[in-house]
Amino acid sequence: MSPAKDPSRGTWVVDSPAVGTGLQARPCGDTLRPAEPPAAARPVAVTLSGGGFRATLSALGFVRLLAGAGLLPSLRYASSVSGGSVANGFLATAWPGLRERGFTAEAVDELVVNPVVERVSSRSLKRAIVRGLWRTLGPTNRTEVLARRLDEWFFDGIELKDLDP
């Protein structure tokens, strides 16, 4: 079975040129299934938008789609803002593990999607920020309080210099 197929529906995971991949189902001689999609000839780039944790989860869904379509190994450029940056950061920290597991959709679920969903759904960011607002009485501002909480929740002090190139 092709990694680009959704077994529950029997359809291609990526079936629209609007997605930007150019993968489309087309006849291959066997009328019951479409041809295998062509291998990605060029690097893939993504932009992950902002909008809080909704954007984070949406971005993770798109990363999962790339993995399911077999395109995640071709990802070379990722740009993000706000909530999309949480997903981008988590993807970057998980990259070596994803590579070791062949960039499969299951690996994305286990190493990226499930940990983020668990953290977002089991904690209150608002409550954590309110508890830390007293820190803004000194030189620390609200943005720094938020940054600390996000770092504690998702990145454990990992910095850009620590990421896999």
Residue, then its C-alpha position, 0 to 999 in steps of 0.5 A: m500500500s502506498p504511504a500516500k493512500d488513506p486506507s480508510r477511504g481508499t483515496w489519495v491523501v494529497d489529491s489537489p494541486a492547490v496543496g502545492t505538491g502537484l500529486q494527483a490520482r491518474p490512471c495507471g492501467d489498473t482501473l481500481r487504483p491510481a498510479e504511484p505519485p512521482a517522487a518529490a524532485r524538488p525541496v519542499a518548503v512550508t509556512l506555518s501561520g499563527g493563531g495560538f494553539r489552533a494554528t499549532l494543531s493545524a500546522l501539525g496536521f499539515v506536517r502529518l499530511l506531508a509524512g503520509a504523502g511521503l514528502l516529509p524527507s524532502l522538507r528543507y525550509a520551514s517558516s512560521v509565526s506565533g502558534g505555527s512556531v510551536a509546531n515548527g520548533f517541535l518538528a525541528t527538535a524531533w527531526p533526528g528521531l523522525r529521520e531514524r524512523g524514515f519520516t513515517a506518519e506513525a513517527v510524526d504521530e508518536l514524536v510530534v503530534n501526540p506529545v504536543v496534543e497531550r501538553v496542550s490539552s492537559r495544562s492551562l497556559k493562561r493559568a501558568i502565565v497568570r501565576g508568573l505575572w508577578r515576575t513582570l514587576g521587575p525587568t521581565n515583561r509579559t512576552e518573556v514570561l510567555a516565552r519561559r512557559l512555552d520553553e518549559w512546556f515544549f522545548d526544555g531549554i533547547e536552543l537553535k544551536d542545539l538543533d540538527p542542521 
